[in-house]
Amino acid sequence: MSWLINNLGYTEDKTAHNGSKFLIGNGYMGYRGTMDEHTKEQLVSCVLAGVYDKVGDSWREPINAPNGLFTTLNCDGEVLTVQSSQLEKHEQVLDIKHAIHTRETIFEVSNGNLVHLKSDRFFSLDDIHLVGLQLTFSAVQDCTIVIETGIDGDVWDINGPHLSQLATGATNGIIHMSALTQEMGYQVAVSEAIEIDFAAKQQIITAPQSILRQITVEATAGEEYTFNKYVSVFTSLDSVEDAGHAAQLSCHNALKSGYDTLLLNHKQQWVKYWEKADISIVGDDDAQLALRYSMYHLLVIAPHSEKVSIPARGLSGQVYKGAVFWDTEMFMLPFFVYTNPEIARRLVKYRCHTLGGARLKAIEYGFRGAYYAWESQDTGEDACTLFNITDVFTNRPMRTYFRDKQVHISGDVAYGLWKYYTLTGDESILLDGGAEVILECARFFYSYAYFNKDKNRYEILDVTGPDEYHERVNNNIFTNQMVKYTLEVALQTLDLLERKYGEEYSKLINQLNYQADIAHIHEMNELLYMPQPDSESLVIEQFDGYHKLEDVNLKELKTRVIHPNEYYGGGNGIATSTKIIKQADTIAMLNMFKNNYSHEVKKANWSYYEPRTEHGSSLSHCLYSLVAADIGNAEWGYKYFMKSATIDLTGESKQYVGTLYIGGTHPAANGGAWMSAVLGFAGVNANEHQILINPKLPDKWESIAFNLSWKGQKMSITITKLAIVIRADRTNTATLPFEINGEAIECQTGQELSLNFHYDRSII
């Protein structure tokens, strides 16, 4: 059961949540966990990664492909759907080990008959353009079953319609539909083939937005009937001459291979994924399932192209414009760096490919260098508008400062790139665009910074940190620290290139005209203001003037709420003039730079900011979990870990900000759950020199076991309350250096080390 997510019964009000909860996909496309008979009214969505479109003045967003899985059953003239029929049984199951979605329904027909329907579908990880569906039905009484199955082009859009010039046809038994996107004229092609091994009458029915097969079966009582569907999706962004022809050929080849072979190939690829990523927890079945589910949601949307990254809502819909945020570098990248560096490289290469958009944004605001987009799509230009929220009281757009004041995003990009380099040892990323990105981010920060002559220091003014309830503040601790880090890694990048790649160094400096900036970055790095812990309380003020705000508690603040969907921030938000924060800022910084601060400072700030945090973002909980583990209290951290790991299981998250729907999956929280388990409770803290391990397991956990990759070397680690077992892979080419509870240890290729360990609770 630790690999299965299931849901019994059907209620209409859970349709949107279950669509996200039971998502399947393969990184090229994602498909919501809706029923075969559902349409856009139930938010059916087949999102294509990296394919965006804009209609008129509406927000630009990813497109939904025509739905090639659409299937309905009709029994003796009565249409059977979960939303309109009487149900004797309905169950929905997600196999997260193999990314297979199953639904099983027994319909009660008005004439007393029972129709049993079961379908399995998978989005092939072996052939990312291909989808397989197997559907089986039977009836208790003899009856006439009419199946309508094919391609539904009337898709769900938030700001569409995105598909125009729909064209349908049938060629050699394969039905197909093609369309063009409105903005760029990209071709989107969907083809469908079917296998039927029972007697039936067939005809093809076309309509302006659909092409369907009508299959009529004289069903014998108790007999099962099974058919297989193969759907293929291509666009003109794929490396093919004609997307329509490629989709048809893909279906033709699927028919030759057969369902069982295609399913087996798909499963084998998922076995490889899990060999790298799986984590085993003994003693806590709930945490085990929730953590695997979180990792599943990261793997199911992992991109196959370095020109695509992971949006804030994954591939679960068009919410947040399908944009890539800082979430990817800060909350998802660590999982991939430690388990699948090849995918991690694609994520950081995406930022290299979108450097042009970041430069354009810097120019737009009057700065130099690279100002990365708050909401990044395919080009890297900022998709974020100036009015992101509708005031629920006036129904007017509300000015926000996400786009123009969240400057920390350039620091987050540099942080992700450097972390990838140090933990993988892949210097090629620096030569392949990464060094240029880091240098341009540092140049932007020098261009943006204010030099306070009276205090002889650089300051970072008029910014919004992750805590969006407080906009346009000065010297936000998270932002200043990210700026400092970017300056430091820029200097390290320059040093590395000059020492080891002199020709490339000279070429890059000349290309960027960067000589004068080197001196500027050195100076700013020395003189940048960094808020320090208070000498008595040890609390670091989140931004200048934070301590002057009203110190109301969260319970009292919520008594001021008038409308359940009102926004707490902005000019008139109920939290704006108080110390209540949306999400972790200071705590996020203390987690990222844990080695720079004492145990006492981290504990004091955790205790101070935790009761003042509203957790209005799904990114927040894991950070409190990580710092709680770091200061030695896994029990404090456990509840926050479970909130992160179960957010898409329970659906307990914000669905609206103002009138804006923000539902969907939460891959950043999924990544945060992994970080909490491995970097928090297991205590892994690797750098470019060694792997530090200092565990603090929750009381429930008897053990945790996982695999890691570090600088091209592989290892498996098992941690119990009394011991740490390390196994170095037999294919390793170098010795693994560890520091376990302060003791330096080496593990040779193929060696297994078992070390006694005692968790000292006295540090709490």
C-alpha positions in Angstrom: 0.0 0.0 0.0 3.0 2.3 0.3 2.9 2.8 -3.5 -0.9 3.3 -4.0 -3.1 6.4 -3.6 -6.8 5.6 -3.8 -10.1 7.3 -3.4 -13.5 5.7 -2.9 -16.7 7.2 -4.1 -17.4 10.3 -6.3 -18.4 13.7 -5.3 -18.5 16.6 -7.7 -17.0 19.1 -5.3 -13.8 16.9 -5.1 -13.3 16.8 -8.9 -10.8 19.7 -9.0 -8.8 18.5 -6.1 -8.7 14.9 -7.4 -7.7 16.2 -10.8 -4.5 17.4 -9.2 -4.1 14.6 -6.7 -4.2 11.8 -9.3 -2.1 13.6 -11.9 -0.1 11.4 -14.3 2.5 12.5 -16.9 6.0 12.0 -18.2 7.6 15.4 -18.2 6.6 16.2 -21.8 2.9 16.4 -20.8 0.8 16.1 -17.7 -2.8 14.9 -17.5 -5.1 15.6 -14.6 -6.7 12.8 -12.8 -10.2 13.2 -14.3 -12.5 10.4 -15.6 -12.6 9.1 -19.2 -16.0 10.7 -19.8 -15.0 14.1 -18.3 -14.8 17.3 -20.4 -13.5 20.8 -19.8 -16.4 21.3 -17.4 -14.5 19.0 -15.0 -11.2 20.6 -15.8 -9.7 17.9 -18.0 -6.2 19.1 -18.9 -3.4 17.8 -21.0 -0.7 20.4 -20.4 2.2 20.4 -22.8 5.5 21.5 -21.2 7.0 24.7 -22.6 4.3 25.4 -25.2 2.7 28.8 -24.4 0.1 31.0 -26.1 -1.4 34.4 -25.6 -4.9 35.5 -26.8 -5.5 39.2 -27.0 -4.6 41.1 -23.9 -5.1 38.1 -21.6 -2.3 36.5 -19.6 0.0 34.2 -21.6 -0.2 30.6 -20.4 0.6 27.0 -21.4 -1.8 25.3 -23.8 -3.9 22.2 -23.2 -3.7 19.7 -26.1 -6.9 18.2 -27.4 -8.0 15.3 -25.2 -7.3 12.0 -27.0 -8.5 9.9 -24.1 -12.1 11.1 -24.1 -14.4 8.0 -23.8 -18.1 7.6 -22.9 -20.4 4.6 -22.5 -24.0 4.4 -23.3 -26.1 1.4 -22.1 -29.5 0.9 -23.9 -29.7 4.6 -24.7 -28.6 5.8 -21.3 -25.3 7.8 -21.1 -23.2 6.6 -18.1 -21.1 9.3 -16.3 -19.9 9.5 -12.7 -21.5 13.0 -12.4 -25.0 12.0 -13.6 -25.5 8.3 -13.0 -26.2 6.2 -9.9 -23.1 4.4 -8.8 -22.8 1.1 -7.0 -19.1 1.5 -6.7 -16.4 4.0 -7.8 -12.7 3.9 -7.0 -9.8 5.9 -8.4 -6.2 4.6 -7.9 -2.8 6.1 -8.6 0.1 3.7 -8.8 3.0 6.0 -8.0 5.6 3.3 -8.5 4.7 3.0 -12.2 2.7 6.2 -12.9 -0.5 4.4 -13.8 -4.0 5.8 -13.2 -6.8 3.3 -12.7 -10.5 4.0 -12.4 -13.2 1.3 -11.6 -16.9 2.2 -11.7 -20.1 0.1 -11.5 -22.9 2.1 -13.0 -26.5 1.4 -11.9 -28.6 1.7 -15.1 -32.2 2.9 -14.7 -33.5 -0.4 -16.2 -31.8 -2.4 -13.3 -28.7 -3.4 -15.2 -25.2 -2.9 -13.8 -22.3 -1.9 -16.1 -18.8 -2.4 -14.8 -16.1 -0.2 -16.3 -12.4 -0.3 -15.6 -9.7 1.7 -17.3 -5.9 2.0 -16.9 -3.9 4.8 -18.5 -0.2 5.7 -18.6 1.8 8.5 -20.2 4.8 6.6 -21.5 8.2 7.5 -19.9 9.9 5.4 -22.6 8.3 7.3 -25.5 7.2 10.7 -24.1 4.8 11.4 -27.0 2.8 8.3 -26.4 -0.2 7.6 -24.1 -1.8 4.2 -23.5 -5.2 3.4 -22.3 -6.9 0.0 -21.7 -10.6 -0.1 -21.1 -12.6 -3.1 -20.0 -16.4 -3.2 -19.6 -19.1 -5.8 -18.8 -22.8 -5.8 -17.9 -24.9 -8.0 -15.6 -27.7 -8.3 -18.3 -27.6 -8.5 -22.1 -27.6 -5.0 -23.5 -26.5 -2.7 -26.2 -23.4 -0.7 -25.3 -22.4 2.2 -27.4 -18.9 3.6 -26.9 -17.8 7.0 -28.1 -14.1 7.5 -27.9 -11.7 9.7 -29.7 -10.3 13.2 -29.6 -12.1 16.1 -27.9 -10.7 19.5 -29.1 -13.0 21.6 -26.9 -10.4 22.0 -24.1 -10.3 23.8 -20.8 -8.6 27.2 -21.0 -8.3 30.0 -18.4 -7.4 32.6 -20.9 -8.1 30.9 -24.2 -9.2 29.6 -26.6 -5.6 28.9 -27.6 -6.3 26.5 -30.5 -7.5 27.7 -33.9 -8.0 26.2 -37.3 -8.9 22.7 -35.9 -8.7 20.1 -38.6 -9.7 16.4 -38.3 -9.3 13.3 -40.4 -8.9 9.6 -40.5 -6.0 7.8 -42.2 -5.6 4.0 -42.4 -7.7 3.6 -39.3 -6.0 6.3 -37.3 -8.0 9.4 -36.4 -6.2 12.7 -36.0 -6.7 16.3 -35.1 -4.4 19.3 -35.6 -4.6 22.9 -34.7 -2.5 26.1 -34.5 -1.8 28.2 -31.5 -3.1 31.8 -31.7 0.1 33.7 -30.9 3.0 31.9 -32.6 1.1 29.6 -34.9 2.6 26.4 -33.4 1.1 23.2 -34.8 -0.4 20.9 -32.2 -1.2 17.4 -33.4 -3.0 14.5 -31.7 -3.6 11.1 -33.2 -5.4 8.1 -31.9 -5.4 4.4 -32.8 -7.5 1.7 -31.3 -7.4 -2.1 -30.9 -10.7 -4.1 -30.6 -10.8 -7.9 -30.4 -14.6 -8.2 -30.2 -17.4 -8.0 -32.7 -18.7 -4.4 -33.0 -20.0 -1.9 -35.5 -17.9 1.1 -36.0 -18.3 4.5 -37.5 -16.4 7.8 -37.2 -18.3 10.9 -36.2 -16.9 14.4 -36.8 -17.9 17.7 -35.3 -16.4 21.2 -35.3 -14.3 20.4 -32.2 -14.1 16.6 -32.0 -13.6 13.4 -33.9 -15.0 10.3 -32.3 -15.4 6.6 -33.0 -18.8 5.3 -32.3 -18.5 1.6 -31.4 -21.7 -0.4 -30.9 -21.5 -3.8 -29.1 -24.3 -6.3 -28.4 -23.0 -7.2 -25.0 -23.6 -10.6 -23.5 -24.3 -10.7 -19.8 -21.2 -11.4 -17.7 -18.8 -11.2 -20.6 -15.8 -8.8 -20.5 -14.9 -6.6 -23.5 -11.5 -5.0 -23.7 -10.0 -2.4 -26.1 -6.7 -0.5 -26.1 -6.2 3.1 -27.2 -3.0 4.7 -28.2 -2.7 8.5 -28.3 0.3 10.4 -29.6 0.9 14.2 -29.2 3.5 16.2 -31.1 4.0 20.0 -31.7 6.0 21.9 -34.2 8.4 22.7 -31.3 9.5 19.0 -31.4 12.3 18.0 -33.7 10.0 16.8 -36.5 9.2 18.1 -40.0 5.5 17.6 -39.6 3.9 17.2 -36.2 0.7 15.6 -37.7 2.6 13.0 -39.6 4.8 12.2 -36.6 1.8 11.7 -34.4 0.2 9.3 -36.9 3.4 7.4 -37.3 3.8 7.1 -33.5 0.3 5.5 -33.3 1.0 3.2 -36.1 4.2 2.0 -34.4 2.3 1.6 -31.1 -0.2 -0.8 -32.8 2.7 -2.9 -33.9 4.3 -3.0 -30.5 1.1 -3.7 -28.5 -0.2 -2.5 -25.2 1.6 -5.0 -23.0 5.0 -4.2 -24.5 4.5 -0.5 -24.3 3.4 -0.7 -20.7 6.4 -2.9 -19.8 8.8 -0.4 -21.4 7.1 2.4 -19.5 7.4 0.5 -16.2 11.1 -0.2 -16.7 11.8 3.4 -17.1 10.0 4.1 -13.8 12.0 1.4 -12.1 15.2 3.3 -13.1 13.8 6.5 -11.7 13.0 4.9 -8.4 16.3 3.1 -8.2 17.9 6.5 -7.9 15.3 8.4 -5.9 13.4 6.0 -3.5 13.5 6.5 0.2 12.5 3.8 2.7 11.2 4.8 6.1 10.6 2.1 8.8 8.2 2.9 11.6 6.0 5.5 9.9 3.7 4.2 7.1 2.0 7.6 6.7 5.3 9.4 6.2 6.5 6.7 3.9 3.6 7.0 1.5 3.5 10.8 1.7 7.2 11.1 0.9 7.0 8.8 -2.0 4.0 10.6 -3.3 5.9 13.9 -3.1 8.8 12.4 -5.0 6.4 11.0 -7.6 5.1 14.4 -8.3 8.6 15.7 -9.0 9.5 12.8 -11.2 6.3 12.9 -13.2 7.0 16.5 -14.3 10.8 16.3 -14.7 11.6 17.9 -18.0 13.3 16.1 -21.0 14.6 19.3 -22.5 17.0 21.9 -21.1 14.8 24.6 -22.6 12.0 23.7 -20.3 11.9 23.9 -16.5 9.3 23.1 -13.8 6.4 25.6 -13.3 5.1 26.4 -9.9 2.0 24.2 -10.4 3.9 21.6 -12.4 1.9 20.2 -15.3 -1.5 20.3 -13.4 -3.0 23.1 -15.4 -2.6 26.7 -16.5 -2.5 28.2 -13.0 0.2 30.9 -12.4 0.5 31.1 -16.2 2.5 27.9 -16.2 5.4 30.1 -15.1 8.7 29.0 -13.6 9.4 30.8 -10.3 12.3 30.7 -7.8 10.6 27.6 -6.4 12.5 25.5 -8.9 16.0 26.4 -7.8 15.3 26.6 -4.1 12.9 23.7 -3.5 13.0 21.3 -6.4 16.6 21.4 -7.7 18.2 19.8 -4.5 16.1 16.6 -5.1 17.4 16.3 -8.6 21.0 17.3 -7.9 21.3 14.5 -5.3 19.3 11.8 -7.1 19.4 12.6 -10.9 22.0 15.2 -11.8 21.2 14.9 -15.5 17.7 16.3 -14.9 19.2 18.9 -12.5 21.5 20.1 -15.3 18.5 20.6 -17.6 16.9 22.8 -14.9 19.9 25.1 -14.6 20.5 25.1 -18.3 17.0 26.5 -18.7 18.2 29.7 -16.9 21.2 29.9 -19.3 18.8 29.7 -22.3 16.6 32.4 -20.8 19.4 34.9 -20.0 18.3 37.1 -22.9 14.9 37.6 -21.2 16.6 38.5 -17.9 18.8 41.1 -19.7 15.8 42.6 -21.3 14.0 42.9 -17.9 17.1 44.6 -16.4 17.1 47.1 -19.3 13.4 47.7 -18.9 13.9 48.8 -15.3 17.1 50.9 -16.0 19.7 48.4 -14.8 22.5 46.4 -16.2 23.1 42.7 -16.1 20.4 40.0 -15.6 17.2 40.6 -13.7 15.5 37.3 -13.9 11.8 37.1 -14.3 9.5 36.6 -11.4 7.3 34.5 -13.7 9.4 33.0 -16.5 8.1 31.1 -19.5 9.8 30.0 -22.7 11.8 33.2 -23.5 12.6 34.3 -19.9 10.8 37.5 -20.3 8.6 38.3 -17.3 5.1 37.1 -17.7 4.1 38.7 -14.4 1.8 41.7 -14.6 1.6 44.7 -12.4 -1.9 43.8 -11.2 -2.0 40.2 -10.1 -4.8 40.1 -7.6 -8.4 41.3 -7.7 -9.7 43.1 -4.6 -12.6 41.0 -3.4 -14.3 44.1 -2.0 -14.1 46.4 -5.1 -13.6 43.8 -7.8 -10.8 46.0 -9.1 -7.3 44.9 -10.0 -4.8 45.4 -7.1 -1.3 46.7 -7.8 1.3 44.3 -6.5 5.1 44.5 -6.6 6.0 40.9 -7.3 7.3 41.7 -10.8 9.3 44.7 -10.1 10.6 44.3 -6.6 11.4 40.6 -6.0 15.0 41.1 -7.0 16.1 38.1 -5.0 15.2 35.9 -8.0 18.5 36.7 -9.7 20.3 35.6 -6.5 18.2 32.4 -6.4 19.2 31.6 -10.0 22.9 32.1 -9.2 22.5 30.1 -6.0 21.0 27.1 -7.9 23.7 27.2 -10.6 26.5 27.2 -8.0 25.0 24.5 -5.9 24.6 22.3 -8.9 28.3 22.9 -9.8 29.7 22.3 -6.3 27.6 19.2 -5.6 28.1 17.6 -9.0 31.6 18.9 -9.9 30.4 19.6 -13.4 32.6 22.5 -14.4 31.2 22.3 -17.9 28.0 24.0 -16.8 30.1 27.2 -16.1 31.6 27.1 -19.6 28.2 26.3 -21.1 26.5 29.5 -20.0 26.5 29.2 -16.3 29.4 31.5 -15.6 27.9 34.2 -17.8 24.6 33.9 -15.9 26.3 34.3 -12.5 28.4 37.3 -13.6 25.4 39.0 -15.1 23.4 38.4 -11.9 26.2 40.0 -9.9 26.4 42.9 -12.3 22.6 43.5 -11.9 22.9 43.6 -8.1 25.8 46.1 -8.3 23.6 48.2 -10.7 20.6 47.9 -8.4 22.3 48.6 -5.0 22.4 51.9 -3.2 25.6 53.1 -1.7 25.1 54.9 1.6 28.0 57.4 1.8 27.2 58.3 5.4 27.5 54.7 6.5 30.1 53.7 3.9 28.0 50.6 2.9 26.0 49.2 0.1 22.3 48.6 0.8 19.5 46.8 -1.0 16.5 49.1 -0.9 12.9 49.0 -2.0 12.5 45.2 -2.4 9.9 42.5 -1.7 11.2 39.3 -0.1 9.5 35.9 -0.1 7.2 37.4 2.5 4.9 39.1 0.1 2.7 40.6 2.8 5.4 43.3 3.2 6.2 44.9 0.0 8.9 47.5 -0.9 11.0 47.2 2.2 14.7 48.0 2.8 17.5 45.5 3.6 15.4 42.4 3.7 17.6 39.8 5.3 16.9 37.1 2.8 17.4 39.4 -0.2 20.7 40.9 1.2 22.1 37.4 1.9 21.2 36.2 -1.6 23.0 39.3 -3.0 26.0 38.6 -0.9 26.1 35.0 -2.0 25.8 36.0 -5.7 28.8 38.4 -5.3 30.9 35.8 -3.6 30.2 33.1 -6.2 30.8 35.5 -9.0 34.3 36.2 -7.6 34.8 32.4 -7.2 33.7 31.9 -10.8 36.1 34.5 -12.1 38.9 32.9 -10.1 38.2 29.4 -11.3 37.9 30.4 -15.0 41.1 32.5 -14.8 43.1 29.6 -13.2 41.8 26.7 -15.3 40.3 28.1 -18.4 42.3 31.2 -19.3 41.2 31.5 -22.9 37.5 31.1 -22.1 38.0 33.6 -19.2 39.5 36.3 -21.4 36.9 35.7 -24.1 34.0 36.0 -21.6 35.4 39.2 -19.9 35.8 40.8 -23.2 32.4 39.7 -24.5 30.7 41.1 -21.4 33.0 44.2 -21.1 33.3 43.1 -17.5 36.7 44.4 -16.5 35.5 47.4 -14.5 32.7 45.3 -12.9 35.3 43.0 -11.3 36.5 45.8 -9.1 32.9 46.9 -8.4 31.9 43.4 -7.2 35.0 43.1 -5.0 34.1 46.4 -3.3 30.4 45.7 -2.9 31.1 42.3 -1.5 33.3 43.9 1.2 30.9 46.8 2.0 27.4 45.2 1.6 25.3 45.7 4.7 24.1 42.5 6.4 21.7 42.7 9.3 23.0 41.0 12.3 21.4 39.2 15.3 20.3 41.4 18.1 22.9 41.3 20.9 20.3 40.3 23.5 17.5 38.5 21.8 19.6 37.1 18.9 16.7 37.8 16.6 17.6 39.1 13.1 15.2 41.8 12.0 13.6 40.6 8.8 13.9 44.1 7.2 14.5 47.6 8.3 11.6 48.7 10.5 10.0 45.3 11.0 10.2 45.6 14.8 8.2 48.8 14.7 5.1 47.0 13.2 2.1 45.9 15.3 2.9 42.7 17.1 -0.5 41.0 16.8 -0.9 37.3 17.1 -2.2 35.2 14.2 -5.5 34.3 15.9 -6.2 38.0 16.5 -5.3 39.0 13.0 -7.7 36.4 11.5 -10.6 38.0 13.5 -10.2 41.0 11.2 -10.9 39.0 8.1 -14.0 40.2 6.3 -14.0 38.1 3.2 -12.6 34.5 3.2 -10.6 35.1 0.0 -9.2 38.6 0.8 -5.5 39.2 0.3 -3.6 39.7 3.5 -0.9 41.9 1.8 -0.8 44.8 -0.5 -1.6 48.4 0.4 -4.6 47.6 2.6 -4.1 44.0 3.6 -4.7 43.1 7.2 -1.1 41.8 7.7 0.7 44.7 6.0 1.1 46.8 9.1 1.7 43.9 11.4 4.6 41.5 12.2 2.6 38.6 10.7 4.5 37.3 7.7 3.3 35.2 4.8 6.2 32.7 4.7 9.7 32.1 6.0 12.2 34.9 5.1 14.7 34.9 8.0 14.2 31.2 8.5 14.7 30.5 4.9 18.0 32.3 5.0 19.1 30.5 8.2 18.4 27.2 6.5 20.4 28.1 3.3 23.3 29.5 5.2 23.1 27.3 8.3 26.9 27.1 8.7 27.1 30.9 9.1 25.0 31.1 12.3 25.2 29.6 15.7 22.7 27.0 17.2 21.5 29.7 19.6 20.8 32.2 16.8 18.9 29.7 14.7 16.8 28.5 17.7 16.0 32.1 18.8 14.8 33.1 15.3 12.8 29.9 14.8 11.0 30.5 18.1 10.4 34.2 17.3 9.2 33.9 13.7 7.2 30.6 13.8 4.2 32.0 15.7 4.3 35.1 13.5 4.1 33.1 10.2 0.8 32.6 8.5 2.1 30.0 6.1 0.2 31.6 3.3 2.6 29.9 0.9 3.1 26.1 0.4 6.8 26.9 0.4 6.9 27.8 4.1 6.3 24.7 6.1 9.4 22.7 4.9 11.7 25.6 5.9 10.5 25.5 9.4 10.9 21.7 9.4 14.5 22.0 8.1 15.6 24.6 10.7 13.8 22.7 13.5 15.8 19.6 12.6 19.0 21.6 12.4 18.6 22.9 15.9 17.9 19.4 17.1 14.2 19.1 17.5 12.9 16.7 14.9 9.5 16.6 16.6 9.0 20.3 16.0 9.9 19.7 12.4 7.9 16.6 11.8 4.5 18.3 11.7 5.8 20.8 9.1 7.3 18.0 7.1 4.0 16.2 7.0 2.2 19.4 6.0 4.5 19.7 3.0 4.4 16.0 2.1 0.6 15.7 2.3 -0.5 19.0 0.7 -1.6 17.4 -2.5 -3.1 14.4 -0.7 -5.3 16.5 1.6 -6.0 19.4 -0.6 -5.5 21.7 2.4 -4.0 24.6 0.7 -5.1 28.0 -0.5 -7.3 27.7 -3.6 -7.9 31.4 -4.1 -6.0 34.7 -3.7 -8.6 37.4 -4.1 -10.7 36.0 -6.9 -7.8 34.3 -8.6 -7.8 30.4 -8.6 -4.4 29.1 -7.6 -5.2 25.4 -7.2 -3.2 22.6 -8.7 -0.2 20.5 -7.5 2.6 22.0 -5.4 6.0 20.6 -6.6 7.9 23.1 -4.4 6.3 21.6 -1.3 7.0 18.2 -2.7 10.6 19.1 -3.1 10.5 20.6 0.4 9.3 17.3 1.8 12.3 15.6 0.3 14.6 18.2 1.7 13.1 17.9 5.1 13.6 14.1 5.1 17.1 14.0 3.7 18.7 17.3 4.5 16.8 17.8 7.7 16.0 14.6 9.6 18.8 12.5 8.0 21.1 15.5 8.4 22.8 15.5 5.0 24.8 18.7 4.4 27.2 18.3 1.5 29.6 20.8 0.0 32.3 20.7 -2.7 34.7 19.0 -0.3 32.7 16.4 1.7 29.4 15.0 2.8 28.4 15.9 6.3 25.8 13.7 8.1 24.3 14.6 11.4 20.9 12.9 11.8 17.9 13.9 14.0 15.3 11.3 13.2 11.7 11.8 14.4 10.7 9.5 17.3 8.5 7.4 15.0 11.2 6.6 12.5 13.2 3.5 13.3 15.3 4.1 10.2 15.6 5.9 6.9 17.4 4.6 3.8 18.1 6.5 0.6 20.6 6.8 -2.3 22.6 9.9 -3.2 24.8 11.1 -6.0 27.7 13.5 -5.2 30.3 14.7 -7.7 29.6 11.7 -10.0 29.9 9.2 -7.2 27.0 7.1 -5.9 26.2 5.8 -2.5 23.4 4.4 -0.3 22.9 5.5 3.3 20.9 3.9 6.0 20.4 5.7 9.3 18.9 4.2 12.5 18.7 5.6 16.0 22.0 3.8 16.8 24.0 3.5 13.6 24.8 4.9 10.1 25.6 2.5 7.3 27.2 3.8 4.2 27.7 1.8 1.0 29.8 3.2 -1.8 28.8 2.0 -5.2 31.1 -0.5 -7.0 31.2 1.7 -10.1 32.6 4.7 -8.2 35.9 6.2 -9.4 36.8 8.1 -6.3 36.8 7.8 -2.5 33.8 9.3 -0.7 34.8 11.8 2.1 32.4 12.1 5.0 32.1 13.9 8.2 29.9 12.0 10.6 29.0 13.9 13.8 32.3 15.8 13.5 34.5 12.9 12.6 36.2 12.6 9.2 35.7 9.2 7.5 36.4 7.9 4.0 34.5 5.2 2.2 36.3 3.4 -0.6 34.7 2.2 -3.8 32.5 -0.8 -3.1 33.1 -0.5 0.7 30.4 -0.7 3.4 30.9 1.2 6.6 28.8 0.8 9.7 29.2 3.5 12.3 27.7 3.6 15.8 25.8 6.8 16.3 24.0 8.4 19.3 21.7 11.3 18.9 22.5 13.9 21.6 19.3 15.6 22.6 21.0 17.8 25.0 21.7 20.4 22.2 18.0 21.2 21.9 
